[in-house]
């Protein structure tokens, strides 16, 4: 999204992507097409993760378009209060947004237009003010979504249509969504999901962006206060080279950006260097599944349609944890490949045939930024690119877990009201919503990045991904990352224009 503004300004922009283009075809709809079972995840970097649930291995998605190629398209804005320093969330972390919701609002609207987000304004009781409507209307509800919405309403809740970056318009100018069940965690075979590869990068290349895939950046060479060279390797040929540019924009994700900054020793040049890699957040989430025997086995309709934010700002009955709690949103029927991958062979074989009669409610609790949660270089060895290995250390705060339990309990009540006879809660232990390792802020002693995206201590380096979000809110972060990157890209373009640099 930062490149969008720069290309439009006439700047000469080169984009380096660690992974390849994602091949589109019938295999995208197969059980093995879910992201964690594809080579775009399994052949990427692997990090050792030490969490509440023990030691494990975490990976990242490396491909043109990044994780958006496999996401479910949910495009929610952060709420106005998410930009405020709420004591129940911030604690003593010093996390503070350097601007308010109003600063980002026009860029939210622009990101929604670029991605052709389909939604309906006015239904969400916590929806922040907006100066533009959604560019596209949503699709019709599936049978199970209607039942879930009706059950939520019967409990006095206010379900709303999730805004989705999916093309439902039968205009003939682009593939139209056929509303299959292989969307979230799958690449779209027909390219009806408006991911970054399809909706953004393709047009940017046509307008002049140079995009090089399978190029992994292995180092940023500092000369005084400037990055004088970007060291990279072609993952196909093994050839290495050092590239130069007037401005460098880093957007490798909360894990990858911090990894590169630490490995290049740039934290040593930053007045908030101790915060580089720290205050990692990833949401405290779980999926509460409900089984509906009456649901037709052949129904393969996309189920990620309904959201519930009645508990977002807190429990209106005063029984839950004090302060903001989080979001509940419907998630689709799990694929048989996902079921078999998450459960052991025996249990997976028993459950997989029942998957078509299951729908889920994803609960997203905002987790607190903590100094102890971090990514750190592991001196014991190097990874496949020759970089020092990265180790992830993360523990949820007791309040995070309490908020998740509360939301999961409310999700179970909705399932029961909808007629589910049996349920199962699956705790999410991935880093798909990882944020905050290079946070931005106005305090140069506590925030490595300033409000304009500049990495402090280095004059020509910017960071535009989710790593710079000081707090994670409790909704899917992709639209906020996009809007903020548009904002930073706009400021860089204005700086280049004033300086006469292309």
C-alpha positions, 0 to 999 in steps of 0.5 A: 500500500505504501508503493501505491502512493509512490508509484502514482507519484512517478517515483522509481520503485523496486519491490523485493519479495522473499517468496514466489508468485502463488500458482492458481488452479484446481489445487487451491480448492483441495484439502492440502491448499490450506496455507499451513500445508502449502510450500508458501508457508512450509518452505519459508523461515521457521522460528522457534517459539516458546509460548504458554503452550510449550515449545513449537516451531512457527513459520511465516507466509512468504509469497507475492501478496503475502498472507493476504493471498490466504486470508478470509478478507475481513476488513474491519477498521479499528474503533475510535477508542482503540487509538486511546491509551486504555489502562486495562490494555496498556498497563505500564508498557508505554504503548501510545498511538501518535495520532487519533482515529481521525488521522487514519479515517480518510486512508481507511476509506481509500484502502476500502476502495482499492480493495473493493470491500463489500459491507454494509455501514450502520449495523455495527454498534461500535462502528467508528465514524466514516466519511464514505460508504463501503464501495460494494454491497455484501452477498446474501447470507448462507443458511447457517449464517442466518440461523447464527444471526437470528440466535444472536438477536434473540439474546439481545445482541446486534449481529452485523455483516462482516466487511469482506475484500471479496468481489460479489459484483457480477459486473463482468470486469473481474471474476465474481465470487462463487461463495465456496467454502475454501476461502479463509486460509486458501488462495482463491482459484478464480481470483475473486478474493481481492488480495494484494497480489490480485487487486494491488500489485498487478495494477502497480506493475502495469503502472511501473512498479518493478517487482522481483519475486524470490528475492530474500533480503539478508542485511541492511548496511548502515553508513552513518545515519543512512542505509547505504545498501540492501543485501539480498539473495536470489532464492532460485539461483543463489546469487547475491547482490547489494542494492541502493536507493534513496529511501528504504521501506521495510515491510516484512511483518512483525516477525520478519522486520524485527528479525532483519533489524536485529540481525543488521544491528540497526537497533544499536542506532535507535534511541529506543533500541531496547524496544526493537523486537519487544512488545509482541502481540498476536491476539488471544483467540480461539474458535468455538465450533458448533455442530449442526446435524440439520445443516445439509452436508452438500452446503459449501457456502462461505460462512465468514459473514457475521460479526458481533461487537456487543462486548467489544468495549466491555461487558454491558452486564458488568460480569466480565473483565473490566475494560474492552474485551473483543470481537466475535465473528463467524468463521467458515466450516473447516476444511478436511485438510485443516481438520486432519492437520490440527488433530492426530491421525485417529481423531482427525479421521473421525472428525473430518467427515463431519466438517461440513456440518460444523461452523465456528465463532472466532473470538478475538481478545485484545492482548496486552503489549508486554516488555517480556514478549519479544523476538530475539536472535538465537546465537546458537546458529543460522537459518537457511539464509545465513541470518542468525536464528530467531526465537519467539518468547510470548506469554499471555497476561492473565487478563488476556486469557480471562477476556478470551474465556469470557468471549468463548463462553458468550460464543457457546451461548449463541451456538446453543441458541442456534441449535448446536448440539455439541461444541468444541473450542480450539485455541489458536496458537499461531502468529498470523496476527503478530503485531507490535515489535517495532512500535511507533510513538511520539516518545523517542526513548520508548518507540523505535518508529515515529508517527511518519513511519521513520525508524529513529536513528536512520534517516532513510529507513521506514517501516510500514507493516503491522510491527509498528502498531502500538496496540493490537485492538481486537479485530483483524489488523489487515485494513489498519495496516493497509490504511497506515501504509497508504498514509506513510506512502503519501508522506514519503511521496510528498517528501520526494516531490519537495526534494525533486527526487524520483 
